[in-house]
Amino acid sequence: MHKSEIKYLPIYILFFSCFPSLALLVNNLGEAEPSNILRPLVVSILIAVASLLFIQWLVKDWRKAGLCVAWALVLFFSYGHIYQVTKGAYVFGFLISRHRILLSLWAILFTSGTFYILKRKDHLKELTLLINVLTFVLLSFQIGQIALYEIKSGISYRQAQSAAPATLLVPDAPDNLPDVYLIILDMYGREDALLAHYSYDNHEFVSQLEAMGFYVAKCGRSNYTNTILSLPSQLNLDYIANLLDDNDHEKLAYLLKNSVVQKSFENIGYTSIAFDTGAGWANLDKSDIFIDRPPEILGRSLEEFEELFLKTTLARPLLDYAESLDTAGFKYFETGVEMKAQRIRIVLDHLLLLPEMEGPKFVYAHIMAPHPPHVFNPDGSVNLRAETIDGQVGLPIQLDYLNPQILELVKNIIERSDTDPIIILEGDHGFANLQRTSILNAIYLPGDGQKNLYPNISLVNTFRVIFNTYFGTHLSLLKDLSYKQLNDGSLDYAPHDEWNPSCIP
């Protein structure tokens, strides 16, 4: 073939196969890691190229084969989007968002489109060249957006780095340092909030914590209504407005990953330990020890991004069917629900082992529960239909499973630690609207450390109290304030008032 003819070959098949996963990544930048697209990208390319070679072998025409495959790819990658858009829609009294209806329509579209392409008499050279150019431009635009995001991320990181304050710890007993456990139960609400919103009585759990020696703040609050603001604020001992000029997601992620609290502990000889949360931006993956699952390039586990990607494609009916089954063993792939359950179990199992590890440790365990999807049944088995369970039903069920696990966990940590540990057991934010900053805030402090705690303590003051009590600092306590995220899609916020009159100072 002459070199000049190459531009008339259906090179666009490669661009077509790459575009959907890249577009999904662009729409989830900040939430998904770029590495998440590796398997979707590779599999899409392999299937597209294999299909092109097979169709060309059948019809003996590269350009018609290319158009047939392109048409099939358009239908394959658009199915899940159309299904989601039409979900719940009726036409002439018929519910059209049913798989059997859409699949029948897709079969008609594929057959008629393929028939039309194969019956065309022209050579399709100009059309092939045009599609090559257009798809290349579209793909370049997606890659450019990702590159621009990474550049902006680097700039944001450097700006946030210059804003981070420093704290010098001078421990009272440098030869007998306590392990420090920060255990975050995502979206775990305060006792009164659980009772008011879910009619869930959590008094027994709180009472057992208090019997072990925990101080449970009766009016404890988070300072923000979402994780990306709450945790960077707590771990940098200050409000976001005092740390950053703007609430850029990447700057906030940098503050979380490179916090004053973690670096202060590391500077006096602590080993920092963290776990995979399933959200890259929330992972303290620069810790001395970062515990996650090994990568499985050819494994059976679907990352959450991969499952989201498949749900936008013609694989959606298969996934919906798999999620409707009562047994995980029938399915080949692990879903995001199963992987979340596994991550939580990894954290709970490993936390039991850490007291045996020599040397002082700062342990950061961010457990994505009881935050939805509510993946556990009360007996600890995985609820495969977790994403369809209403929060009013799901969250209480999570607590029925989680509470005994946490009680047994902290009991073991206390009993098996040579030096009395410091344990912070908290929600990073609450739920609903009124109770969104009403959190579980239970703190175990050795000796008489509890004397410095108080019912309305908020997260921004937790480590200020701990540093002052055990590590020789003299940090002033900040006013305990809470803020809610505005409903405009930004990370801007406004004051959020206490809903319970008995907790208003």
C-alpha positions as CSV (number, residue, x, y, z in Angstrom):
1,M,0.0,0.0,0.0
2,H,1.3,3.5,-0.9
3,K,2.1,5.8,2.0
4,S,-0.4,8.3,0.7
5,E,-3.2,5.8,1.1
6,I,-2.6,5.3,4.9
7,K,-4.6,8.4,5.7
8,Y,-7.6,6.8,4.1
9,L,-7.5,3.7,6.4
10,P,-9.9,3.7,9.4
11,I,-7.3,4.8,11.9
12,Y,-10.2,6.4,13.8
13,I,-11.1,3.0,15.3
14,L,-8.2,3.5,17.7
15,F,-9.4,7.0,18.6
16,F,-13.0,5.8,18.9
17,S,-12.0,3.0,21.3
18,C,-9.9,5.4,23.5
19,F,-12.4,8.3,23.7
20,P,-15.1,6.9,26.1
21,S,-12.7,6.0,28.9
22,L,-10.8,9.2,28.6
23,A,-14.0,11.2,28.5
24,L,-15.2,9.5,31.7
25,L,-11.9,10.2,33.4
26,V,-12.1,13.9,32.4
27,N,-15.5,14.1,34.0
28,N,-14.2,12.6,37.2
29,L,-10.8,14.3,37.5
30,G,-10.0,14.7,41.2
31,E,-12.1,11.7,42.1
32,A,-10.5,9.0,39.9
33,E,-6.8,8.3,39.4
34,P,-5.5,8.4,35.8
35,S,-4.3,4.8,36.2
36,N,-7.9,3.7,36.6
37,I,-8.4,3.9,32.9
38,L,-5.6,1.4,32.1
39,R,-7.7,-1.8,31.8
40,P,-10.8,-0.1,30.2
41,L,-8.5,1.5,27.6
42,V,-6.5,-1.6,26.8
43,V,-9.6,-3.9,26.6
44,S,-11.4,-1.3,24.4
45,I,-8.5,-1.0,22.0
46,L,-8.0,-4.8,21.7
47,I,-11.7,-5.5,21.1
48,A,-12.0,-2.7,18.5
49,V,-8.9,-3.8,16.6
50,A,-9.9,-7.5,16.7
51,S,-13.3,-6.5,15.4
52,L,-11.9,-4.5,12.6
53,L,-9.6,-7.3,11.5
54,F,-12.5,-9.8,11.6
55,I,-14.9,-7.6,9.7
56,Q,-12.3,-6.7,7.1
57,W,-11.6,-10.4,6.6
58,L,-15.3,-10.9,6.0
59,V,-16.1,-8.0,3.7
60,K,-12.6,-7.4,2.1
61,D,-12.9,-3.6,2.5
62,W,-11.0,-1.7,5.2
63,R,-13.2,1.4,5.0
64,K,-16.5,-0.4,5.2
65,A,-15.2,-2.6,8.0
66,G,-14.1,0.5,9.8
67,L,-17.5,2.1,9.5
68,C,-19.2,-1.1,10.7
69,V,-17.0,-1.3,13.7
70,A,-17.3,2.4,14.4
71,W,-21.1,2.1,14.3
72,A,-21.0,-0.9,16.7
73,L,-18.7,1.1,19.1
74,V,-21.1,4.1,19.1
75,L,-24.0,1.8,20.0
76,F,-21.9,-0.1,22.6
77,F,-20.5,2.9,24.4
78,S,-23.8,4.9,24.3
79,Y,-26.1,2.3,25.7
80,G,-25.6,2.9,29.4
81,H,-25.9,6.7,28.9
82,I,-29.2,6.4,27.0
83,Y,-30.5,3.9,29.6
84,Q,-29.7,6.3,32.4
85,V,-31.2,9.3,30.7
86,T,-34.4,7.5,29.8
87,K,-34.7,5.8,33.2
88,G,-38.3,6.1,34.5
89,A,-39.5,7.6,31.2
90,Y,-42.8,6.6,29.6
91,V,-43.8,6.8,26.0
92,F,-47.5,6.2,25.1
93,G,-47.9,4.5,28.5
94,F,-44.9,2.2,28.1
95,L,-41.8,2.3,30.3
96,I,-39.1,2.6,27.7
97,S,-36.1,2.3,30.1
98,R,-36.3,-1.5,30.2
99,H,-33.3,-3.5,28.9
100,R,-35.4,-5.7,26.7
101,I,-36.9,-2.7,24.9
102,L,-33.6,-0.9,24.5
103,L,-31.7,-4.0,23.5
104,S,-34.3,-4.7,20.8
105,L,-33.9,-1.1,19.6
106,W,-30.1,-1.4,19.6
107,A,-30.3,-4.6,17.6
108,I,-32.5,-2.9,15.0
109,L,-30.1,0.1,14.8
110,F,-27.0,-2.1,14.5
111,T,-28.5,-4.3,11.8
112,S,-30.0,-1.5,9.7
113,G,-26.8,0.7,10.1
114,T,-24.5,-2.2,9.1
115,F,-26.7,-3.1,6.2
116,Y,-26.6,0.5,4.9
117,I,-22.8,0.7,5.2
118,L,-22.2,-2.6,3.4
119,K,-24.6,-1.6,0.5
120,R,-22.9,1.7,-0.2
121,K,-21.2,1.8,-3.6
122,D,-18.7,4.6,-3.1
123,H,-15.2,4.1,-1.9
124,L,-15.7,6.1,1.3
125,K,-12.2,7.7,1.1
126,E,-13.2,11.2,1.9
127,L,-15.5,10.2,4.7
128,T,-12.8,8.0,6.2
129,L,-10.3,10.8,6.1
130,L,-12.8,13.2,7.6
131,I,-13.6,10.9,10.5
132,N,-9.9,10.3,11.1
133,V,-9.3,14.0,11.5
134,L,-12.4,14.7,13.6
135,T,-11.8,11.8,16.1
136,F,-8.1,12.8,16.4
137,V,-9.1,16.3,17.3
138,L,-11.6,15.1,19.9
139,L,-9.1,12.7,21.4
140,S,-6.5,15.4,21.5
141,F,-8.9,17.7,23.3
142,Q,-9.5,15.0,26.0
143,I,-5.8,14.4,26.5
144,G,-5.2,18.2,26.6
145,Q,-7.8,18.5,29.4
146,I,-6.1,15.8,31.4
147,A,-2.6,17.4,30.9
148,L,-3.9,20.8,31.9
149,Y,-5.5,19.3,35.0
150,E,-2.1,17.7,36.0
151,I,-0.3,21.0,35.4
152,K,-2.8,22.9,37.5
153,S,-2.5,20.2,40.2
154,G,1.2,20.7,40.4
155,I,0.8,24.5,40.7
156,S,-1.9,24.0,43.4
157,Y,0.3,21.6,45.3
158,R,3.1,24.1,45.4
159,Q,0.8,26.8,46.6
160,A,-0.7,24.7,49.3
161,Q,2.8,23.5,50.4
162,S,3.8,27.1,51.0
163,A,0.7,27.7,53.0
164,A,1.1,24.8,55.4
165,P,2.2,25.8,58.9
166,A,4.7,23.9,61.0
167,T,4.3,22.5,64.5
168,L,7.2,21.5,66.7
169,L,6.4,18.7,69.2
170,V,8.3,18.3,72.4
171,P,6.9,15.1,74.0
172,D,6.6,14.9,77.8
173,A,8.0,11.3,77.8
174,P,10.1,10.9,74.6
175,D,11.2,7.4,75.6
176,N,7.6,6.2,76.2
177,L,5.6,7.7,73.3
178,P,1.9,6.5,72.9
179,D,0.7,5.1,69.6
180,V,-1.9,7.5,68.1
181,Y,-4.8,6.0,66.2
182,L,-7.1,8.3,64.1
183,I,-10.0,6.1,63.1
184,I,-12.4,7.9,60.8
185,L,-15.8,6.4,60.3
186,D,-17.1,8.3,57.3
187,M,-20.5,9.9,57.9
188,Y,-20.9,8.5,61.5
189,G,-23.4,10.8,63.2
190,R,-23.8,11.9,66.8
191,E,-26.1,9.9,69.1
192,D,-28.9,12.6,69.2
193,A,-28.7,13.0,65.4
194,L,-29.0,9.3,64.7
195,L,-32.1,9.2,67.0
196,A,-33.7,12.3,65.4
197,H,-33.1,11.4,61.7
198,Y,-33.0,7.6,61.7
199,S,-34.9,6.7,64.9
200,Y,-31.7,4.7,65.7
201,D,-30.8,4.3,69.3
202,N,-27.0,4.3,69.6
203,H,-26.8,4.7,73.3
204,E,-25.5,1.3,74.1
205,F,-22.5,1.7,71.7
206,V,-21.7,5.1,73.3
207,S,-22.1,3.7,76.8
208,Q,-19.7,0.9,76.1
209,L,-17.1,3.3,74.7
210,E,-17.4,5.4,77.8
211,A,-17.0,2.3,80.0
212,M,-13.7,1.6,78.2
213,G,-12.5,5.1,79.1
214,F,-13.5,7.1,76.0
215,Y,-14.7,10.7,76.3
216,V,-17.6,11.0,74.0
217,A,-18.4,14.6,73.1
218,K,-22.2,14.9,73.6
219,C,-22.3,17.9,71.2
220,G,-19.3,17.1,69.0
221,R,-19.3,18.6,65.6
222,S,-17.3,18.6,62.4
223,N,-16.1,21.9,61.1
224,Y,-17.3,21.2,57.5
225,T,-20.0,19.1,55.9
226,N,-17.8,17.2,53.5
227,T,-14.6,15.2,53.7
228,I,-12.4,17.3,51.4
229,L,-12.7,20.3,53.7
230,S,-13.1,18.6,57.1
231,L,-10.0,16.4,57.2
232,P,-7.5,18.8,55.8
233,S,-8.7,21.3,58.3
234,Q,-8.4,18.9,61.2
235,L,-5.0,17.6,60.3
236,N,-3.6,21.1,59.8
237,L,-5.0,22.4,63.0
238,D,-6.9,25.3,61.4
239,Y,-9.8,26.5,59.4
240,I,-9.5,26.3,55.6
241,A,-9.9,30.0,55.2
242,N,-6.7,30.5,57.2
243,L,-4.8,27.8,55.2
244,L,-5.7,28.6,51.6
245,D,-6.8,31.6,49.6
246,D,-9.2,29.5,47.6
247,N,-10.8,26.1,48.0
248,D,-9.2,24.3,45.1
249,H,-9.6,20.5,45.2
250,E,-6.0,19.8,44.5
251,K,-4.7,22.2,47.2
252,L,-7.1,20.6,49.7
253,A,-5.9,17.1,48.7
254,Y,-2.3,18.3,49.1
255,L,-3.0,19.6,52.7
256,L,-4.5,16.3,53.5
257,K,-1.7,14.2,52.1
258,N,1.0,16.5,53.6
259,S,-0.6,17.5,56.9
260,V,1.0,19.3,59.9
261,V,-0.2,16.5,62.2
262,Q,1.4,13.6,60.2
263,K,4.7,15.5,59.6
264,S,4.9,16.6,63.3
265,F,4.6,13.0,64.4
266,E,7.1,11.7,61.8
267,N,9.6,14.4,62.8
268,I,9.8,13.0,66.4
269,G,10.2,9.4,65.3
270,Y,6.7,8.1,64.7
271,T,6.0,5.6,61.9
272,S,3.0,6.8,59.9
273,I,0.6,4.1,58.7
274,A,-2.4,4.6,56.4
275,F,-4.8,2.5,54.4
276,D,-6.4,2.6,51.0
277,T,-9.8,4.4,51.1
278,G,-10.7,3.6,47.5
279,A,-10.5,7.4,46.7
280,G,-7.1,8.4,45.5
281,W,-7.3,12.0,46.7
282,A,-8.1,10.8,50.2
283,N,-5.2,8.4,50.5
284,L,-2.2,9.3,52.6
285,D,-0.1,7.2,50.3
286,K,3.1,9.0,51.2
287,S,3.0,7.5,54.7
288,D,5.9,5.3,55.8
289,I,3.6,2.3,55.5
290,F,0.6,2.4,53.1
291,I,-1.6,-0.7,53.2
292,D,-3.6,-1.5,50.1
293,R,-4.3,-4.4,47.8
294,P,-1.7,-5.2,45.2
295,P,-2.5,-4.2,41.7
296,E,-4.4,-6.8,39.6
297,I,-3.9,-6.1,36.0
298,L,-5.5,-9.3,35.0
299,G,-7.4,-9.9,38.2
300,R,-11.1,-10.3,38.7
301,S,-11.7,-7.2,40.7
302,L,-13.4,-4.2,39.2
303,E,-12.3,-0.8,40.4
304,E,-15.1,1.6,41.1
305,F,-14.1,3.6,38.0
306,E,-14.1,0.5,35.8
307,E,-17.6,-0.5,37.1
308,L,-18.8,3.1,36.4
309,F,-17.3,2.8,32.9
310,L,-19.0,-0.5,32.2
311,K,-22.3,0.9,33.3
312,T,-22.1,3.5,30.5
313,T,-21.8,0.7,27.9
314,L,-23.8,-2.2,26.5
315,A,-22.5,-4.2,29.5
316,R,-25.0,-2.4,31.7
317,P,-27.7,-5.2,31.4
318,L,-25.2,-7.8,32.5
319,L,-24.1,-5.8,35.4
320,D,-27.7,-5.1,36.5
321,Y,-28.5,-8.8,36.3
322,A,-25.4,-9.7,38.3
323,E,-26.3,-7.2,41.0
324,S,-29.8,-8.7,41.3
325,L,-28.3,-12.1,42.2
326,D,-28.2,-13.3,45.8
327,T,-24.8,-14.9,45.6
328,A,-21.4,-13.3,44.8
329,G,-20.0,-16.7,43.6
330,F,-22.1,-16.7,40.4
331,K,-20.4,-13.5,39.2
332,Y,-16.9,-13.5,37.7
333,F,-16.1,-9.9,38.5
334,E,-16.0,-8.3,41.9
335,T,-18.1,-5.1,41.9
336,G,-17.3,-1.8,43.6
337,V,-19.6,-2.9,46.5
338,E,-17.5,-6.1,47.1
339,M,-14.3,-4.2,46.8
340,K,-15.4,-1.5,49.3
341,A,-16.4,-4.3,51.7
342,Q,-13.0,-5.9,51.3
343,R,-11.2,-2.6,51.9
344,I,-13.1,-2.1,55.1
345,R,-12.2,-5.6,56.3
346,I,-8.5,-5.1,55.4
347,V,-8.5,-2.0,57.7
348,L,-10.3,-3.7,60.6
349,D,-8.0,-6.8,60.3
350,H,-4.8,-4.9,60.1
351,L,-5.6,-2.5,63.0
352,L,-5.8,-5.5,65.3
353,L,-2.2,-6.4,64.4
354,L,-0.6,-2.9,64.8
355,P,-0.2,-2.9,68.6
356,E,2.4,-5.6,68.2
357,M,4.5,-3.5,65.9
358,E,7.5,-1.9,67.7
359,G,8.0,1.8,68.0
360,P,5.5,4.7,68.2
361,K,3.0,4.8,65.4
362,F,0.6,7.4,63.9
363,V,-2.2,5.4,62.4
364,Y,-4.6,7.0,60.0
365,A,-7.5,4.7,59.2
366,H,-10.2,6.3,57.1
367,I,-13.1,3.7,56.9
368,M,-15.7,4.4,54.3
369,A,-18.6,3.3,56.5
370,P,-21.3,3.9,57.4
371,H,-21.1,6.1,54.3
372,P,-23.2,4.7,51.4
373,P,-23.3,2.4,49.6
374,H,-24.2,0.4,52.6
375,V,-22.3,-2.7,51.8
376,F,-22.8,-4.9,54.8
377,N,-25.7,-6.9,56.2
378,P,-25.9,-7.1,60.0
379,D,-24.1,-10.5,60.0
380,G,-21.2,-9.1,58.0
381,S,-22.0,-10.6,54.6
382,V,-21.9,-8.3,51.6
383,N,-25.2,-6.8,50.4
384,L,-24.7,-7.1,46.6
385,R,-27.6,-4.7,46.1
386,A,-26.2,-2.0,48.4
387,E,-26.5,0.7,45.8
388,T,-30.3,0.3,45.6
389,I,-30.9,0.4,49.4
390,D,-32.4,3.6,50.8
391,G,-30.2,5.4,53.4
392,Q,-33.0,5.2,56.0
393,V,-32.8,1.5,55.9
394,G,-29.1,1.0,55.0
395,L,-27.3,3.2,57.5
396,P,-28.8,1.6,60.6
397,I,-27.9,-1.8,59.2
398,Q,-24.3,-0.6,58.8
399,L,-24.2,0.4,62.4
400,D,-25.6,-2.9,63.5
401,Y,-22.6,-4.5,61.8
402,L,-20.0,-1.8,62.5
403,N,-20.5,-1.1,66.2
404,P,-19.5,-4.5,67.5
405,Q,-16.5,-4.5,65.2
406,I,-15.3,-1.1,66.4
407,L,-15.9,-2.0,70.1
408,E,-13.9,-5.2,69.8
409,L,-11.2,-3.3,67.8
410,V,-10.6,-0.5,70.3
411,K,-10.7,-2.9,73.2
412,N,-8.0,-5.0,71.7
413,I,-5.9,-2.0,70.8
414,I,-6.0,-0.7,74.4
415,E,-5.4,-4.1,76.0
416,R,-2.5,-5.1,73.7
417,S,-0.6,-1.8,73.7
418,D,2.4,-1.6,76.0
419,T,1.9,2.1,76.5
420,D,-1.6,3.5,76.8
421,P,-2.5,4.6,73.3
422,I,-4.3,7.7,72.1
423,I,-7.4,6.8,70.1
424,I,-9.6,9.2,68.1
425,L,-12.8,7.6,66.9
426,E,-14.8,10.1,64.8
427,G,-17.1,10.9,61.9
428,D,-15.6,13.3,59.5
429,H,-19.1,14.7,58.9
430,G,-22.6,13.7,59.5
431,F,-25.7,13.1,57.3
432,A,-28.8,14.8,56.0
433,N,-28.9,18.6,56.2
434,L,-29.6,19.7,59.7
435,Q,-27.4,17.1,61.3
436,R,-24.6,17.2,58.6
437,T,-22.0,18.5,61.1
438,S,-23.2,16.4,64.1
439,I,-20.7,13.7,64.5
440,L,-19.5,10.9,66.7
441,N,-16.4,12.2,68.4
442,A,-15.0,9.7,70.9
443,I,-11.5,10.3,72.3
444,Y,-9.4,7.9,74.4
445,L,-6.6,9.8,76.3
446,P,-4.2,8.2,78.8
447,G,-3.9,9.6,82.3
448,D,-6.0,12.6,83.1
449,G,-6.0,13.9,79.5
450,Q,-9.8,13.9,79.4
451,K,-9.8,17.0,81.7
452,N,-9.0,19.1,78.6
453,L,-11.9,17.9,76.5
454,Y,-15.4,19.4,76.5
455,P,-18.9,18.6,75.1
456,N,-18.8,21.0,72.1
457,I,-15.3,20.2,70.9
458,S,-14.9,20.2,67.1
459,L,-12.4,18.4,64.9
460,V,-10.1,21.4,64.4
461,N,-9.3,21.4,68.1
462,T,-8.7,17.6,68.6
463,F,-5.0,17.6,67.9
464,R,-4.5,21.0,69.5
465,V,-5.7,19.4,72.8
466,I,-3.6,16.3,72.2
467,F,-0.4,18.2,71.3
468,N,-0.8,20.5,74.3
469,T,-1.5,17.7,76.7
470,Y,1.2,15.2,75.7
471,F,3.6,16.9,73.3
472,G,4.7,20.1,75.0
473,T,2.9,22.6,72.7
474,H,1.0,25.7,73.8
475,L,-1.6,26.1,71.1
476,S,-4.6,28.2,71.7
477,L,-7.9,26.5,71.1
478,L,-9.9,27.9,68.2
479,K,-13.6,28.8,68.4
480,D,-15.6,25.8,67.5
481,L,-17.4,26.7,64.2
482,S,-19.1,24.7,61.5
483,Y,-19.7,25.4,57.9
484,K,-21.9,23.9,55.2
485,Q,-21.0,23.5,51.5
486,L,-23.0,25.7,49.2
487,N,-25.3,24.0,46.7
488,D,-23.5,25.4,43.6
489,G,-21.1,22.6,42.8
490,S,-18.2,24.5,44.3
491,L,-16.2,24.0,47.5
492,D,-17.4,27.3,48.9
493,Y,-19.2,27.3,52.2
494,A,-21.3,29.2,54.7
495,P,-21.9,29.0,58.5
496,H,-23.9,26.0,59.6
497,D,-25.8,26.3,62.9
498,E,-26.3,23.7,65.6
499,W,-29.8,22.1,65.3
500,N,-30.1,20.7,68.8
501,P,-31.0,23.5,71.3
502,S,-29.3,21.6,74.2
503,C,-26.0,21.8,72.3
504,I,-26.0,25.5,71.5
505,P,-23.3,27.1,73.8
